[in-house]
Amino acid sequence: MRWVIELENVHALYGHTCVLDVERLKIAAAERVFVVGRSGSGKTTMERLIKGGLRPSTGRVTVLGCDPTSRIPSERRAVQRRIAMIDQEFFLVPRQSVVANVLTGCLGRVSPWKSLLGWYPAYEWAKAEAILREVELDGLGNRRVERLSGGQRQRAAIARALMQDAEIILADEPISNLDPELAEAALGLLVDCVKRRGVTLVVNLHQPSLALQFASRLIGLSEGKVVYDGAPEGFTVDEAKLVYRGNRKHSQACEEVRHDEPAKAVGEKTPRPNLRLLRD
Amino acid sequence: MWSIKWTEFDLGALVRSGPRFGEFFSRLVPPDWSVTGLVINATVETLMIAFAGTFFAVVISLPLGFLAASNVTPGWVSHPTRWFLGFLRSIPLIVVAILFVVAVGLGPFPGALAITFHSIGMLGKFYAEEFETAEQGIVNAISGTGATWLQTIRFGLFPQSIPQVVGFTVYRFEMNFRDATVLGLVGAGGIGYYIQLYVRGFQYEKVAILLLVIIAVVTLLDQLSFWVRKWVR
């Protein structure tokens, strides 16, 4: 098994508050890891550590065999190029076209000087167009991002991440701005694309039912500690209670999903009752 | 209150001066159209001074703006750059113009240099503030693709700031034209030379033509600035 992400004795402190305390966590290539937990449980901090946006206070984070926070810019860029990120705010340039935004995904591998003038090789254009078709945005390439709907923006953000040809895709609450139906569709699309490419996926999610549906491995965080790490099938209501201590709604949702609808193949339509539960 | 006292504010004096204003405006008509050609030539020269000055100011201010933006460069770069921009702004334009006239001689060239020098301070500060208000998440997203520092600026920061940067640059050009109209008073070329010549010679009917041309050009520039801002939005 090839480990692509390794966290060893990692502590992340904000001031004197420890927000993440992970003794040992390894993620293998092509795993689809969904991280669940309450707000402030350390999910985003963990992704920031993996992306290299944050240096651990103690311990070691190794991504693809490298240190993502290397002090040598070229080394740091080389590893960051191999990790794509989809944020809950999408962070696309609103007044630029969809295709211009997607093309920025290849900045790490094209000639810097030519790209500064907006010149990309023809094969990168072709690739961008193919990805836009894959995420069902064909025909919208020239439209400004500010004129897209929330779901379309989400797909544009996925397209940019795919354009990066990364070996790891991190997604931090990628569907928090979408309604439940769109959220499920967007997550299904992301997981489909990732499976086709054999890419490792790490997703932070608030909706445990969706995590159970799409994950190959589930990690539950509570107060900065890993309280569950295993297959989604083993995520029982007791574990859910441990992760969502005090939040009955989420524990209940996990329980309902567990009994009504076992984890199913990606792409299958989710029955309405589960979505209703989440809306409730 | 203190400023009113200090400036010897006197509304009575303003009211009493009414007849003198009336006399001044009455002497503006009929305008002396014979100087129209001369005035248009001088106006074109003034426009060229403003344009060249603004152009070179933009070329120099953009990199300075990036250097002065605290979200782009570390404090030891951004703070000294800001102080430098503040220093450039603090010297009045007319003093800069006199300095350049003394250094390079009479004509439009010192005028363009003075406009450049003064505008760098203003544009650089504005650009820096504009870059600082850009959404940092977008900048981080671009940087996270493995982009270089320059690529991050070009694709993450610049596209967000373009409408404001262009809008303010056009506005600054408009201001520079108005500023350039007085540079001729110190021999730095443009329409200012004729303003001084005709006012001192009490040739108010010729001053009327100057005023009409300036008002027309400023109105046109205002419209142009509106179109450009709308285009880049």
HADDOCK unambig.tbl for C-alpha pairs under 7 A between the chains (distance, minus, plus):
assign (segid A and resid 77 and name CA) (segid B and resid 146 and name CA) 4.61 0.50 0.50
assign (segid A and resid 78 and name CA) (segid B and resid 146 and name CA) 6.36 0.50 0.50
assign (segid A and resid 80 and name CA) (segid B and resid 144 and name CA) 5.83 0.50 0.50
assign (segid A and resid 80 and name CA) (segid B and resid 145 and name CA) 6.52 0.50 0.50
assign (segid A and resid 80 and name CA) (segid B and resid 146 and name CA) 5.55 0.50 0.50
assign (segid A and resid 81 and name CA) (segid B and resid 144 and name CA) 6.61 0.50 0.50
assign (segid A and resid 81 and name CA) (segid B and resid 145 and name CA) 4.91 0.50 0.50
assign (segid A and resid 81 and name CA) (segid B and resid 146 and name CA) 4.16 0.50 0.50
assign (segid A and resid 84 and name CA) (segid B and resid 145 and name CA) 6.61 0.50 0.50
assign (segid A and resid 91 and name CA) (segid B and resid 137 and name CA) 5.85 0.50 0.50
assign (segid A and resid 91 and name CA) (segid B and resid 138 and name CA) 4.65 0.50 0.50
assign (segid A and resid 91 and name CA) (segid B and resid 141 and name CA) 6.57 0.50 0.50
assign (segid A and resid 92 and name CA) (segid B and resid 138 and name CA) 6.20 0.50 0.50
assign (segid A and resid 93 and name CA) (segid B and resid 138 and name CA) 6.79 0.50 0.50
assign (segid A and resid 93 and name CA) (segid B and resid 160 and name CA) 6.74 0.50 0.50
assign (segid A and resid 104 and name CA) (segid B and resid 142 and name CA) 6.85 0.50 0.50
assign (segid A and resid 105 and name CA) (segid B and resid 145 and name CA) 5.75 0.50 0.50
assign (segid A and resid 107 and name CA) (segid B and resid 145 and name CA) 6.53 0.50 0.50
assign (segid A and resid 107 and name CA) (segid B and resid 146 and name CA) 6.67 0.50 0.50
assign (segid A and resid 107 and name CA) (segid B and resid 147 and name CA) 5.24 0.50 0.50
assign (segid A and resid 108 and name CA) (segid B and resid 145 and name CA) 5.83 0.50 0.50
assign (segid A and resid 108 and name CA) (segid B and resid 146 and name CA) 4.28 0.50 0.50
assign (segid A and resid 108 and name CA) (segid B and resid 147 and name CA) 4.78 0.50 0.50
assign (segid A and resid 112 and name CA) (segid B and resid 151 and name CA) 6.80 0.50 0.50
assign (segid A and resid 116 and name CA) (segid B and resid 151 and name CA) 6.22 0.50 0.50
assign (segid A and resid 116 and name CA) (segid B and resid 154 and name CA) 6.54 0.50 0.50
assign (segid A and resid 164 and name CA) (segid B and resid 145 and name CA) 6.54 0.50 0.50
